[in-house]
Amino acid sequence: MSKKYKVGDHVTWNSEAGRVGGTICQVHTQDFDYKGHTHRASEDEPQYEIKSDKTDHIAAHKGSALRKTPNQ
């Protein structure tokens, strides 16, 4: 089971450009469509939409890909 996060938590994750930080803006506990792809999510394995600190880009990730950091 992944670590659980909530809206407003500041997290980091690895991307092609290196480590990126952002704030969780939505938590999904059911499957959802995002950028033309179905992302699998459940109560036990939620997925998170995160707004990047630098670009305002929204990314979707599983909790296992995230690491919580102090709010900025």
C-alpha atoms as one frame of an Amber mdcrd trajectory, in Angstrom:
protein
   0.000   0.000   0.000   1.300   3.457  -0.920   1.733   6.320   1.463  -1.373
   8.540   1.455  -1.249  12.252   0.720  -3.886  14.980   0.799  -4.724  18.107
  -1.177  -2.246  20.843  -0.263   0.668  18.507   0.530   3.928  19.517  -1.137
   5.677  16.569  -2.813   8.558  15.812  -5.161   8.912  13.189  -7.889  11.387
  12.152 -10.568  10.743  13.330 -14.114  12.726  13.303 -17.336  14.091  16.705
 -16.289  15.168  15.515 -12.828  13.504  15.972  -9.445  10.371  18.168  -9.621
   8.278  19.643  -6.835   4.646  20.606  -6.648   1.463  20.732  -4.622  -1.261
  18.095  -4.704  -4.418  19.660  -6.115  -6.618  16.564  -6.462  -6.782  13.014
  -5.097  -8.391  10.246  -7.190  -9.710   7.067  -5.553 -11.466   5.776  -8.698
 -10.216   5.241 -12.248 -10.076   8.499 -14.216  -9.149   9.761 -17.681  -6.209
  12.129 -17.857  -4.699  13.454 -21.086  -6.340  10.694 -23.098  -5.240   7.829
 -20.837  -7.130   5.898 -18.176  -5.322   5.985 -14.844  -6.158   3.259 -12.354
  -6.915   4.415  -8.831  -8.625   2.993  -5.753  -9.062   3.767  -2.057  -5.997
   1.589  -1.339  -3.918   2.933  -4.259  -5.008   6.519  -5.000  -3.504   8.655
  -7.743  -2.670  12.321  -7.306  -2.814  15.355  -9.572   0.061  17.680  -8.728
   0.642  21.249  -9.905   4.339  21.865 -10.609   5.973  24.697  -8.668   7.891
  26.007 -11.676   5.668  25.510 -14.716   2.104  25.205 -13.351   1.944  21.925
 -15.353  -0.400  19.312 -13.858   0.959  15.775 -13.545  -0.747  12.579 -12.337
   1.221  10.079 -10.236   0.798   7.146  -7.901   1.703   7.700  -4.282   4.690
   5.342  -4.606   6.332   7.846  -6.997   6.003  10.752  -4.559   7.999  11.975
  -1.588   6.499  14.505   0.843   8.463  17.704   1.491   7.816  20.680   3.760
   5.211  23.089   2.334   6.778  25.970   0.453
